[in-house]
Amino acid sequence: MTRDDIKDLILEIIEDIDDEADFDDLDPDKPLRDQLDLDSMDFLDIVMELRKRHQLQIPEEDYPHLATLNSCTAYLEPLLKEA
């Protein structure tokens, strides 16, 4: 899976969780939670969807790596390289 594929995957999951999410002004280096008004349950839904779709086990201590779109991509890239 390429970096662009991973970004698309994350945005697709967020859109599934919040169909009113607006990605037009999304800054890939700023926290997703702040920009998209995601709460902690939304964030857990993202993690659970990654588990469901790609059998990824993301430990809670790694959640900070999923803060921004770019950090999500960097963290997930080695885990999804074979996907």
C-alpha positions in Angstrom: 0.0 0.0 0.0 1.4 3.4 -0.9 1.5 6.5 1.3 -1.4 8.0 -0.8 -3.4 4.7 -0.4 -2.9 5.0 3.3 -4.0 8.6 3.4 -7.1 7.7 1.3 -7.8 4.8 3.7 -7.7 7.0 6.8 -9.9 9.7 5.2 -12.4 7.0 4.0 -12.6 5.6 7.5 -13.2 9.1 8.9 -15.9 9.8 6.3 -17.6 6.5 7.3 -17.6 7.6 10.9 -18.6 11.2 10.2 -20.3 11.7 6.8 -20.2 15.5 7.3 -16.4 15.6 7.7 -14.9 18.4 5.6 -11.4 17.6 4.2 -11.1 20.7 2.0 -8.8 22.7 4.4 -7.3 19.7 6.1 -3.7 20.3 7.1 -1.9 16.9 7.1 0.5 18.1 9.9 -2.2 19.3 12.4 -4.1 17.0 14.7 -7.1 15.4 13.0 -9.2 15.5 16.2 -8.9 19.3 16.3 -9.5 19.9 12.6 -12.4 17.5 12.2 -13.9 17.8 15.7 -13.4 14.1 16.4 -14.0 12.9 19.9 -12.3 10.0 21.7 -15.0 7.6 20.6 -14.5 8.6 17.0 -10.8 8.1 17.4 -11.4 4.6 18.8 -13.7 3.9 15.9 -10.8 4.7 13.5 -8.5 2.3 15.4 -11.2 -0.5 15.4 -11.9 0.0 11.7 -8.2 -0.4 11.0 -8.3 -3.6 13.0 -11.3 -4.9 11.2 -10.2 -4.1 7.7 -6.5 -4.9 8.0 -6.1 -7.0 11.1 -3.9 -4.3 12.7 -3.3 -4.4 16.4 -2.4 -0.9 17.4 -1.3 -0.7 21.1 -2.8 2.2 23.1 0.7 3.6 23.7 1.0 4.1 19.9 -2.2 6.2 19.6 -0.2 9.5 19.6 1.3 8.3 16.3 -2.1 8.6 14.8 -2.6 12.2 15.7 -2.1 13.8 12.2 -2.7 12.5 8.7 1.0 12.5 8.0 1.9 10.8 11.3 -0.8 8.2 10.7 0.7 7.5 7.3 4.2 7.2 8.6 3.1 4.9 11.4 0.9 2.7 9.2 3.2 2.5 6.2 5.4 -0.4 7.5 2.4 -2.2 8.9 0.5 -2.0 5.6 3.3 -2.4 3.1 2.1 -5.9 2.1 -1.6 -4.9 1.9 
